[in-house]
Amino acid sequence: MPCLQQTASPLRPLSHLAHPREVIRQFTPNWFAATMGTGVLALALMQIGIDSLQGTAEALWWLTIALFILFSVLYAARWLMFFDEARQIFAHSTVSMFFGTIPMGLATILNGCLLFGVNRWGEGIVPWVEAMWWFDVGLALLCGVAIPYLMFTRQEHSIDQMTAVWLLPVVAAEVAAASGGQLAPHLVDAHSQFLVLITSYVLWAVSLPVAFSILTILMLRMALHKLPHANMAASSWLALGPIGTGALGMLLLGADAPAIFAANGFGDLGEIARGLGLVAGIVLWGAGLWWLLTAVLITLRYMRHGMPFNLGWWGFTFPLGVYTLATLKLGAWLGLAFFQHMGLVLVVALAGLWMMVASLTLRGAWRGELFVSPCIAGLHK
């Protein structure tokens, strides 16, 4: 870590930084994980159907937008002011993975536009959401291809140092696919609905098989080399992300597939897609349950030995959030009390984790402790 700490009182803002501009110099994409966790909590609160929580959910959505804008400005400023240092991220084996948090954070905002924005401003915002969704698709594909390419060509990796952060760039396409499932039924033109639906299925296929390949390697890594260092403790939850998103995406895409396929001359295929969506959702939910229970056990083990707080703790929120949304969606589809009750339990757990991580993040940001860029840690000391 850079030698930036001072002996100043922690009550003074940014007391751990040598200069306020270090906020920009040390800013990394890791911060966008906070928009993912906040945005998914807003979506989950809306899904449980408690009217008194809708105001809180919308407030969290607005907070997600504010954070995304703030982080985008800070990160853009870093590239403008500290270009040579900023580009070091492409060679860093861990921080570069967090580029995937940018399109995933944007996706939660777009989903919120369809949940909150349409009610507030009407269907007139849908074309804007559609345009931004295509932009998000481009970002997700860029992350999902470019970052693995850098892994293969420029970065240094080893099996004993591998963690679940490898999933972040490839899962972004899957998150965009789930967002496409939300967007498609809001579009007026049948051809546009069909195009978004098919694109979303392709995005799902681009992401999930690669994610499961990484999960296979991850299981081998943990069996051979045991758990990662405590500062990567929250990464054990990231495995739940692609599985929960995969289940949610198939359920969302399958829900409107019959009407969209029928409107485009593929009536029989729509019912098949709906059935496959439900079956895939159940199967992936079951796979996610294994990872959820495993992540809980791993976290309890870490807690016994101490877990230093860092921005990686936002990894507790989004994976649990998408798994929660998939659970609630299964409860709505199947009408089974088990999924409905478990969904409520998961929402409560998600809200509790968010409050804990958000408060620790706010304190760390106030002091300046969290503004650390590992990819320049060896520079300009």
N, C-alpha and C positions, 0 to 999 in steps of 0.2 A: 504494500500500500504506500502511496506517496506520503512523504513526511510533511503533512500539512496541519497537524494538530498544534493548537496553542494552549496556553494556560489560562486563557480568558474565561470569565464566568460563563457557564453553560446557559445562563439566563439571557445572554446577549445573542441575537440572531446570528447564525452562521459562524459561531465562535470557534468551530473546529477548522475553518478555512482561512488560509493566509490572506485572501482577498475575495470580495463578493463575486468578482468575475470568474472565480473558480467554479461557481455553480454552472456556468456555461461550459467552461473548459472540461469539467469532469462529468458532464451530462451524457448518459448512455441510453440506448433504447429500453433498458430494463424497466425504466419508469413507466412505459406504456402498459406493463403488466397490471398497474393499478387501474387503468381504464378498463381492462378486461374484467377484473374482479368486481369493480363497482358496477359496470354495465350489466354483467350477468346477474348480480343480485337484484337490480331493478327489474329485470325480466322475470326472475323467479318470483318476486313478490307479487307481480301482476298475475301470475299463473295460478296462485292458490285461491283466488276468487274472494278475498276479504276486502270489502269496499273501503274500510278505514285505512288500509295500507296503500291504496292507489296513489294518494298524494305523496307518501314517502317514496314510492317507487318512481314516480315522475321526477321528484327532486333529485334522486340518485342518478336518473338519466341525464338531467341537466348538469349535474356535477361531473358526470362522465364526459360530456361535451366540453365543459370548461377545462377539465384536466387534459383532454386530448389536444385542444387548441394550445394550451400553455406548454405542454411538452413538445408539440410540433414546433412552436416558436423557439424554444430553448435549443432543441436539437438542430434546427436550421441555423440558428445563430452560431452554434459550435462549428458547423461546417464552414460558415463564412469567416469566422474569427480565428479558428484554430484548425485550418484545413489539414495540414500535415499530420497533426495528432489525431484528428478525427478519422482519417483514412486507415489508421493503424488497426481499426476494428476488424477489417477484412481478414487480417492474419491471426486474430485472436480466436482460439478454439472454443471459448465459452460465450463471450459477450456478443459475438457475431450471430449466435443462434437467436438472440432476442430481437433481431429484425422482424421475426415472425409475429411479435406482439403488436406491431403497428397495424397491419391489416386486420388482425383479430380484434383489437380494440375498436377500430372503425366499424367492424361488423356489428358489434353490440350497439353502437350508436344508430346504425341503419335499422336494426331490428326495433329499437326503441322508437324510431320515427314512425314505423308502421303501427306500433302499439299506442303511443302517446300523441305523436304528431298528427296522424290522420284525424283523430278525435278533436284535436285542437284547431287545426287549420284546414281540414277537409282533404279530399282525394287529390287536390291540386299539387300536393307535395310529392306524390308518387313518382312522376317523371324525374324529379330531382333525386329521389332515392334510387331509382333505377340507374341513372347515370353514375351516381356514386358507387353503386353496387358493381358495375362493370369496372370502375377504377379499382375497387377493392379486389376484384377477381384478378386484375393485372398485377397488383402488388403481391397478392398471395402466391400466384404462379411464379413471379420473379423470385420471391423468397424461397419457395419450395424447390426451385431448380438451381438458382445461383449459389445459395449457401452450401448445399451438398457438393456442388462443383468446386467451391473453394476448399471444402473439406478434403476433396480428392487431390487437389493440385497445390494448395498454398499452405494449409494449416498442418500443425503437428498434432496427431491424436494417438492414443494408445488405449487398449481395451481396459486396462486397470484404472484409467482416468475418465472413462466414459460415464456419463450420467444421462438422465432422461431429458435434459435440455436439448439433446439431439432432435427431439420430437418437435420443438417449437417452430422451426421454419416449414416443415412439411405439413403440419396440422392446419396451417392457415388456410389452405385450399379447402379443407373439409369444413371449416367454420364458414367460409364463403358459400359453400354448397348448402349448408343449413339455412343461411340467410336467404339464399335463392328460393328455398322452399317456402319461406315466409313471404317473399316478394311476389312470386308468380301469381297467386290468386288476386292480388290487388291490381294487376295490369288489365287494361281494357281490351287490348288487341289479342286475339287468340294466338296469332303467330308469335307475338312477343312472349306470351306465357309459355308456349312450347319451347322457344329458344332458351329462355331462362331455365326451364325445367331440365332440358337435355344437358345444358351447360353445367347445371348443378350436379347431375348424375356423373358427368365426366370429372368434375372437380372432386367429388367424393371418391371416385375410383383412382384419381391421381394421388390422393392422400392416404387413404386407409391401408392399402397393401404395404406401402412404404413404411407407414407407422408401425404396423405389426411386425415388419422385418426388424425395425429398430427395437421393438419390445422383446423380440426373441434374443437379440444380441444382449439386451439389458439383463435379461434373466441369467444368461450365461455369465456375464460380467459379475453379477452379484453373487452367483454361486461360487465362482472362482476367487474373487477378490473381496467379497463381503461388501458392506455398505460404504457409500462415499463418506467423505469428511463431513463433520457436523455442519459446516457452513453451507452444505448442499442438502440439508435434511429435507427441505420442502420439495425437492425434486422428485421424491418418491411418489408424490401425488400427481405429477405430470402425466404419468402413464394412464391415468383415468381420463385425461382430456380427449385423446383421439377416439377412445372407446365410447365415451358418453356422447361426444359430438357425432360419431358415426351412427349411433342408435337414434339420436334426435334428428339427424339429417334424413335418414330413411323414413322415419315416421312423418316428418313434415312433407317430404317429397311425395310419399305415398298417399297422403291425405287428399291432395287435390289432383293427383295423377289421373283418376278416371274422367273427370270433367275436362281436363286439359287435353288428354289424349283423344277423347271423343270429339272435341271441337276441331281437332286436326286430322280426323279420319283414321284414328287408331283406337277405336272404342274398346275392343277386347283386351288390348295391351294395358289399358288403364287399370282394369280390375286386377290383372296380374301384378302390376307395379304396386298397387295398394296392398295386396296380400304379401308380396315380398317385403314391402316396407314394414309391415307389422311383424312378420317372422324375424327379419333381420334386426329389428328393434329389440325384440325379446331376447334373441341370442346374444347380441352385443351387450345388452343390459346385464345378462348373466355373467359374461366375461368381465364386465366392469365391476360387478359385485366382488369378484375375487381380488381384483386390484385394490378396491376400496378397503376391504378387510385387511389386506396385506399392508397397505399404506398406513392404516391406523396402528397396526402392530409395530411397524418400523418407526413411526413417529413416537410412540410410547417408549421405545428403546432409546431413541435420541434424547427424549426428555429426561431420562434418568441420568444422562451424562452431560446435559447442558446443550442448548441450541442457541448460538449467537444470532441475533436478529440481523437480517439484511433484506434487500428488496426481493430476494428469491422467495420470501415468505408469501408473496402474492400468489405463488404457485399452489398454495392451499385453497385458493378461492375459485378461480375459473374452472379448473377441472371438476371440482365438486359441483360447481354451478351448472355446467352443461349436463352432468350426470343427474342432477336434481331435476332439470327441465325434462330430460328423457323419462325420468320416473313419473313425473306429473303427467306427461303426455301419454304414457302407457296407462296410467290410472284413468285418464279421460277416455281413451280408446276402449279399454277392456271393461271398465266399470268395476274393477276389483278393488275392494277396500284396502288390501295390502299395499298396493302401489300408491294409493291416495294417502294413506297414513304415513308410509315411509317417505313420500315426497314432502309432507309437512315437517317431519323430523329433520330431513336434510335441509330444508329451507331455514329452520331454526339454527341448525349447526352452521350453515353458510353465513347467516347474519351475525352469529357470534364470532366466527372467524374473521369476517370482514371488519367488525368493530375493533377487534384486537389488533389486526394488522394495520388498519388505517390509523389508529391512535399511535402505534409505534412508528409508523412512517411519518406522521406529522411531527412527532417529537424529533426523529432523526433528521428530517429536512430542516426543521427550525435551527437545530444545532449545526447543521452542515455535515453531519457524520456520514450521510448516505450518498453524498456527491463524491464518488470515487470511481475512476475509470481504470480498471485493471489493465487495459491494453496500452496505457501510457505510464504504468506504475514505475517502469524503469527509466523514464525520461525526465530530464530537467529537475532532478532531485537537488 
